[in-house]
Amino acid sequence: MNIDHVIRYKSRRGLLELDLVLGDFYENEYESLSLIEKNALLKILKKQDNDLWNILSTRNLRELIKEEVSDDK
């Protein structure tokens, strides 16, 4: 399974709020991500739903991805 399919699958969550945020991001911004950013997003999506929602309720997903990429360097 390629990374795009994995991320799409992992973007479907148990919380409606996350489904809305992640679904919107996937539809509108996902295609512009580099492979490095997609790998960072995959790491972010490994978080538990409540933890992820606590983060995304105060932060932009694009900023979170950029931060994850810079932390990996």
C-alpha positions in Angstrom: 0.0 0.0 0.0 1.5 3.4 -0.9 1.8 6.3 1.5 -1.2 8.2 0.0 -3.6 5.3 0.6 -2.2 4.9 4.2 -2.6 8.5 5.0 -6.1 8.7 3.5 -7.1 5.6 5.6 -5.6 7.0 8.8 -7.3 10.3 8.3 -10.6 8.7 9.0 -11.0 9.0 12.7 -13.4 8.2 15.5 -14.1 11.9 16.3 -16.3 13.9 13.9 -14.2 17.0 14.5 -11.0 15.2 13.4 -12.8 13.7 10.4 -13.8 17.2 9.3 -10.4 18.8 9.8 -8.4 16.0 8.3 -10.8 15.4 5.5 -10.7 19.1 4.5 -6.9 19.1 4.7 -6.7 16.0 2.6 -9.1 17.4 -0.1 -7.5 20.9 -0.3 -3.9 20.7 0.7 -2.6 17.2 0.7 -1.5 17.1 -3.0 1.0 20.0 -2.3 2.9 18.0 0.4 6.3 16.7 -0.4 7.2 13.1 0.5 9.1 14.3 3.6 5.9 16.2 4.7 3.7 13.2 4.0 6.0 11.1 6.2 5.7 13.8 8.9 1.9 13.8 8.6 1.9 10.0 8.9 3.8 10.4 12.3 1.2 12.9 13.4 -1.7 10.6 12.5 -0.3 7.9 14.8 -1.4 10.0 17.8 -4.6 9.0 19.7 -7.7 10.8 18.6 -8.1 12.9 21.8 -4.5 13.9 21.8 -4.6 14.8 18.2 -7.8 16.8 18.6 -6.2 18.7 21.6 -3.3 19.7 19.4 -5.4 20.5 16.3 -8.0 22.5 18.2 -5.3 25.2 18.8 -2.8 24.6 15.9 -2.9 24.5 12.2 -2.1 21.1 10.6 0.3 22.6 8.1 2.3 24.3 10.8 2.4 21.0 12.8 3.7 19.2 9.7 6.5 21.8 9.2 7.4 21.5 12.9 7.6 17.7 12.6 9.8 18.0 9.6 12.2 20.4 11.3 12.3 18.2 14.4 13.5 15.2 12.2 16.5 17.1 10.8 
